[in-house]
């Protein structure tokens, strides 16, 4: 998991009221930083965002991001 946390990633809008915003990068950095970036979003906003991460063949969805946040919180508590 440690190696995965350091992979380059970006938060991208999957859905937006304005079609021009779809697919636009909101933030970029390591996967760990992008998972932490979701602390600033409520569930409604976060559901419209995905994380694209190097080395993955598909984006990381909000449900998966919540799981990653739990894993990170648990590992920080150990």
C-alpha positions in Angstrom: 0.0 0.0 0.0 2.9 2.4 0.7 4.1 2.3 -2.9 0.6 2.9 -4.2 0.2 6.0 -1.9 3.1 7.6 -3.8 1.8 7.1 -7.3 0.9 10.3 -9.2 -2.8 11.0 -9.3 -5.3 13.7 -10.0 -8.9 14.5 -9.0 -11.1 14.9 -12.0 -14.7 16.0 -12.4 -16.8 13.1 -13.8 -20.1 15.0 -13.7 -20.7 18.7 -13.7 -23.6 21.1 -14.5 -21.4 22.8 -17.1 -20.2 20.2 -19.7 -17.0 22.1 -20.2 -16.0 21.2 -16.6 -16.3 17.4 -17.2 -12.9 15.8 -17.3 -11.1 18.8 -15.9 -8.5 18.2 -13.2 -9.4 19.8 -9.9 -6.1 18.8 -8.1 -3.0 16.7 -8.6 -0.3 15.1 -6.5 0.3 11.7 -4.9 -2.6 9.3 -4.5 -2.4 9.9 -0.7 -2.7 13.6 -1.2 -5.6 13.2 -3.5 -7.5 10.9 -1.1 -6.9 13.6 1.7 -8.2 16.3 -0.7 -11.6 14.7 -0.4 -11.8 15.9 3.3 -12.9 19.3 1.8 -15.9 17.9 0.0 -19.3 16.7 1.2 -20.8 13.5 -0.2 -22.8 15.2 -2.9 -19.7 17.1 -4.3 -17.4 14.1 -3.9 -19.8 11.8 -5.8 -19.1 13.9 -9.0 -15.3 13.5 -8.7 -13.0 10.6 -9.4 -9.3 10.0 -8.9 -7.2 9.0 -11.9 -4.0 7.3 -10.7 -0.9 6.2 -12.7 -0.7 2.4 -13.0 -4.5 1.9 -12.7 -6.6 1.0 -15.7 -9.7 2.6 -14.3 -10.5 5.6 -12.1 -11.1 5.4 -8.4 -14.7 6.2 -7.5 -16.1 7.9 -4.4 -17.0 4.6 -2.8 -13.5 3.4 -3.2 -12.1 6.7 -2.0 -14.1 6.4 1.2 -12.6 2.9 1.7 -9.1 4.3 1.1 -9.8 7.1 3.6 -10.7 4.4 6.2 -7.6 2.4 5.5 -5.4 5.5 5.8 -7.1 6.5 9.1 -6.7 3.0 10.5 -3.0 2.9 9.5 -2.4 6.3 11.1 -3.9 5.0 14.3 -1.6 2.0 14.5 
